[in-house]
């Protein structure tokens, strides 16, 4: 049994509706994050974005020789 959502397209987090969407019931790409392998990962999409942004900001600071 696959956990990749209907049609194998994965799960998306909709920024407009604040919900997990799958299959044919997804908003346009400009309003969604993903695909994610599970609904749980999609539900945590904003946390994942925040964590990655913090990591990238820290890496940029190191690259630029800034102390953060």
C-alpha positions in Angstrom: 0.0 0.0 0.0 1.4 3.4 -1.0 1.4 6.4 1.3 2.0 8.9 -1.5 -1.6 10.0 -1.9 -4.1 9.5 -4.7 -2.5 9.0 -8.1 1.0 8.9 -6.6 1.1 12.7 -6.7 1.8 13.2 -3.1 0.5 15.5 -0.5 0.5 19.3 -0.6 0.0 22.0 2.0 -2.3 24.7 0.6 -1.3 28.2 1.7 -4.7 29.6 0.8 -6.9 27.1 2.6 -4.4 26.0 5.3 -5.0 22.3 4.7 -3.5 19.2 3.2 -4.6 18.6 -0.4 -4.1 15.6 -2.7 -5.0 14.2 -6.1 -7.3 16.3 -8.2 -8.3 18.5 -5.2 -5.2 20.7 -5.2 -4.9 24.5 -5.6 -2.6 26.0 -8.3 1.1 25.6 -7.6 1.4 29.2 -6.5 -0.7 28.4 -3.4 0.9 25.1 -2.3 4.0 23.6 -0.9 5.1 20.1 -1.7 4.8 17.4 -2.7 5.4 15.6 0.5 5.4 11.8 1.0 2.8 11.8 3.8 -0.1 13.9 5.0 1.8 14.5 8.3 4.8 15.9 6.4 2.5 18.2 4.5 0.9 19.4 7.7 4.3 20.4 9.0 5.3 22.2 5.8 5.5 25.7 7.3 7.6 24.4 10.2 9.9 22.7 7.6 10.2 26.0 5.6 11.0 28.0 8.8 13.7 25.5 9.8 15.3 25.5 6.4 15.2 29.2 6.1 17.0 29.5 9.5 19.6 27.0 8.4 20.2 28.9 5.1 20.3 32.3 6.9 23.0 30.9 9.2 25.0 29.5 6.3 24.8 32.8 4.5 26.0 34.6 7.6 29.0 32.1 7.8 29.7 32.6 4.1 29.7 36.4 4.5 31.9 36.2 7.7 29.2 37.5 9.9 28.8 36.4 13.5 25.3 35.4 14.3 
